[in-house]
Amino acid sequence: MNRDGLGYIEWHEPVYGRRVEMDRRWTVYHVFTGIPAEAGCGRMTGLSKAEATIKMMSLNSHAGARCIVRAPSSPYASPETA
């Protein structure tokens, strides 16, 4: 939680990155969680480097210079505090 007690943080950097997988295909992923990104077309895995670059840049530009990322709830938090 931030200092106002809200369950999110403000982030001023790109939220999505790209990585090469063992099969030499590329994945666009969320840099905080490592989870492959999803958009209207589905998961962003199995891409060429060029496709991954374009999709990553598009996601980051839509997120804007100032995006809000919801902080994950603790798996140990009670439902009242999550």
C-alpha positions in Angstrom: 0.0 0.0 0.0 1.1 3.5 -0.6 1.3 6.3 2.0 -2.4 7.1 1.4 -3.4 3.5 2.3 -4.3 2.7 -1.3 -3.6 -0.7 -2.9 -1.5 0.6 -5.8 1.8 2.2 -6.6 2.6 4.9 -9.2 5.3 3.9 -11.6 7.0 6.2 -14.1 8.9 3.6 -16.2 7.8 1.1 -18.8 5.8 -1.8 -17.3 6.3 -4.3 -20.1 9.5 -5.8 -21.3 10.5 -8.5 -23.8 12.6 -11.6 -23.4 13.8 -14.5 -25.5 12.7 -17.9 -24.5 14.6 -21.2 -24.7 12.9 -22.0 -28.1 14.3 -18.6 -29.4 10.8 -17.1 -29.7 10.1 -13.9 -27.8 7.6 -13.0 -25.1 6.3 -9.6 -24.0 5.9 -9.8 -20.2 5.0 -7.6 -17.2 8.3 -6.6 -15.6 7.0 -6.8 -12.0 5.4 -10.2 -12.2 7.2 -11.9 -15.1 3.8 -13.1 -16.4 3.3 -12.9 -20.2 1.3 -9.9 -21.2 -2.2 -10.2 -22.6 -4.1 -7.9 -24.9 -7.2 -8.3 -27.0 -5.4 -10.8 -29.2 -4.4 -13.0 -26.3 -1.1 -13.9 -24.7 2.0 -12.3 -26.2 4.2 -15.4 -26.5 5.9 -17.2 -29.5 6.7 -13.9 -31.2 9.6 -12.9 -33.4 11.9 -10.2 -32.0 10.4 -7.6 -34.2 6.8 -8.5 -33.2 7.7 -8.5 -29.6 9.4 -5.1 -29.9 6.4 -3.5 -31.6 3.9 -5.0 -29.1 6.0 -4.1 -26.1 6.4 -0.5 -27.3 2.7 -0.3 -28.0 1.7 -1.5 -24.6 4.1 0.9 -22.9 2.9 3.8 -24.9 -0.7 3.0 -24.0 0.3 2.8 -20.4 1.6 6.4 -20.7 4.4 8.1 -18.9 2.6 7.6 -15.6 0.8 4.4 -15.1 -0.8 2.9 -12.0 0.0 -0.7 -11.2 -2.1 -2.6 -8.7 0.0 -4.1 -5.9 -0.6 -7.8 -5.6 -2.5 -8.9 -2.5 -0.5 -11.0 0.0 -1.6 -14.7 -0.1 -1.6 -14.5 3.7 -3.8 -11.5 4.0 -7.3 -12.0 5.4 -10.2 -11.1 3.1 -10.9 -8.1 5.3 -7.5 -6.6 4.7 -6.9 -7.7 1.1 
